[in-house]
Amino acid sequence: MAGYVYIITNQKNGTLYVGVTSDIARRVWEHREGINDGFAAKYGCRMLVWYEEHDRIETEIQREKSLKRWYRKWKIELIEAMNPDWRDLYLELW
């Protein structure tokens, strides 16, 4: 089963949230709708700006934990390598 590590934000260069999910469309929709309480909801993180797919849950979790320890600058560089305009990639999942 494939899964995803993702980064959502509230705006360009705003608050960043790193997460992991097996269903990226559903999970980002939950963020957008404010379904769950937590960090992302508190800071209004609703815009998907980066993600990557993995084949194994162990790899996904390891990558998520690694990214959470990264400096903010590194996360921004990662986002801009994939998405230099900070487009909302949720709209492109379909």
Secondary structure as the mmCIF struct_conf table of DSSP 4:
data_model
#
loop_
_struct_conf.conf_type_id
_struct_conf.id
_struct_conf.beg_label_comp_id
_struct_conf.beg_label_asym_id
_struct_conf.beg_label_seq_id
_struct_conf.end_label_comp_id
_struct_conf.end_label_asym_id
_struct_conf.end_label_seq_id
STRN STRN1 GLY A 3 THR A 9
BEND BEND1 ASN A 10 GLN A 11
TURN_TY1_P TURN_TY1_P1 LYS A 12 ASN A 13
BEND BEND2 GLY A 14 GLY A 14
STRN STRN2 LEU A 16 THR A 21
BEND BEND3 SER A 22 SER A 22
HELX_RH_AL_P HELX_RH_AL_P1 ILE A 24 GLU A 33
TURN_TY1_P TURN_TY1_P2 GLY A 34 GLY A 34
BEND BEND4 ASN A 36 ASN A 36
BEND BEND5 GLY A 38 GLY A 38
HELX_RH_AL_P HELX_RH_AL_P2 PHE A 39 LYS A 42
TURN_TY1_P TURN_TY1_P3 TYR A 43 GLY A 44
STRN STRN3 MET A 47 HIS A 54
BEND BEND6 ASP A 55 ASP A 55
HELX_RH_AL_P HELX_RH_AL_P3 ILE A 57 ARG A 69
BEND BEND7 TRP A 70 TRP A 70
HELX_RH_AL_P HELX_RH_AL_P4 ARG A 72 MET A 82
TURN_TY1_P TURN_TY1_P4 PRO A 84 ASP A 85
HELX_RH_3T_P HELX_RH_3T_P1 LEU A 89 GLU A 92
#
